Amino acid sequence: MIGFFILFGLLALVSSIQASYNGPFVLWGREEFSHANSNPLNQLDENLLRDIYSDSSAIILFVRNASNHLKEDNFPIFKDLLSKTNYVYLAQQHLGSDPMEFNLNAEVINLVGPISQQDVELSALYHDAVITYGEGKVLGILASKTNHHEIHKRAVDASPESPVTTTATTTTTTAATITTPSPVTDETNQTDFVYYPDSPYKILLYTSSAPRLFDGTTEIVLDNNTPTTITTDQKNKNEQRTLKVRYNFKDKLEIEYVFNISGGSWQLIAADINWSKITGNSTLYLTDDRPAAPLEYSYVCSRPLIFRNGSIYLELANIQVQLDVNARRFNDSYNCIGFTSTPIWSGVFVSFVICFAVALGINCIMEIKPPNRFENSRGKQLTFTIQE
């Protein structure tokens, strides 16, 4: 009984930390895709999909940290990879069968950072898996986070005045025309904000959306339409470095990010604001854990990074930052969301409570001591002495 509840708790734990991803999907690497029906208006046969999951030696599920469509110019390496293998494009929002349930050797990799880095990381990790497990044995899946893009098959007017012609790849109606999209489309542009100074002290800061500064009454979105000047400096005998970003609009504004270096690692500790609307400099401190990593590593976090001092705060969304970078490229990263996240601790706590209740119940049952003699019509009446 105890083993059953422990297993139940572990299953609840695993389900609570399952990765969240959505379509559209690109699946590649298996020979079966050469014979599959890849019409984007139809879903792939579920039985075929489950067989592919089970027969694959390994499955790598890449999740892009964006909801926009893929752009060919930004993923040239991935486009070249698809041209050399079999693949299918699925416009559906969700997979009918979860690959994690059919293959124990499945891994989820979140792609973060600039698009060029995602392109290199995706292709390199898949290539390493192919070297390990063999050609045609590794299933690659590219998905996205929450995406509101959906493709629906429109109703067809079957009246004689509205003739309809249908082919395997195009459905033409009097209302609209739906054509098969390529695996890599160009519908929206990715907006990235990269701060990289041309100075001896290389600091690279990336954020997926424009920083937001709030002074207590108004909010300013510091987008790329504002001309900027980026410089770095070194202070306190190499123990502190700064990344200064100057915004040249109506109200002069400078944001100086302060990094401490100690014991072979770095950490971002504060942001100094020099703004004409504020009297003097204002130092904003982080409201959560400080970004930190060894000197040769970057730091990445999908949670908003907030600097605050009173009514003034600065917010950076989905950041990645590193000191001493080369060629505008991040090294391996430390993630702000570790293995022991809130869902994991919740699962562990629930499992502990269940195990404790079961153990307490078994102990109570074992403490019950029934009499070893019973009354009968031929024997003497039993008497029991109770002492308080």
SULBELHU-V165818 format. One record per helix or strand of 2 or more residues. SS is the DSSP state (helix for helix, strand for strand). FROM is the first residue (numbers start at 1). TO is the last residue. If there is no record, write none. Layout:
BEGIN
[[SS & FROM & TO] [SS & FROM & TO]]
END
This chain:
BEGIN
[[helix & 2 & 16] [strand & 22 & 28] [helix & 31 & 34] [helix & 46 & 55] [strand & 58 & 64] [helix & 72 & 74] [helix & 76 & 83] [strand & 87 & 90] [helix & 99 & 101] [strand & 106 & 111] [helix & 115 & 133] [strand & 138 & 144] [strand & 165 & 166] [strand & 170 & 172] [strand & 177 & 179] [strand & 193 & 196] [strand & 203 & 207] [strand & 211 & 214] [strand & 219 & 222] [strand & 228 & 235] [strand & 240 & 247] [strand & 253 & 262] [strand & 265 & 275] [strand & 281 & 286] [strand & 292 & 294] [strand & 298 & 301] [strand & 305 & 309] [strand & 312 & 316] [strand & 319 & 323] [strand & 333 & 335] [helix & 342 & 366]]
END
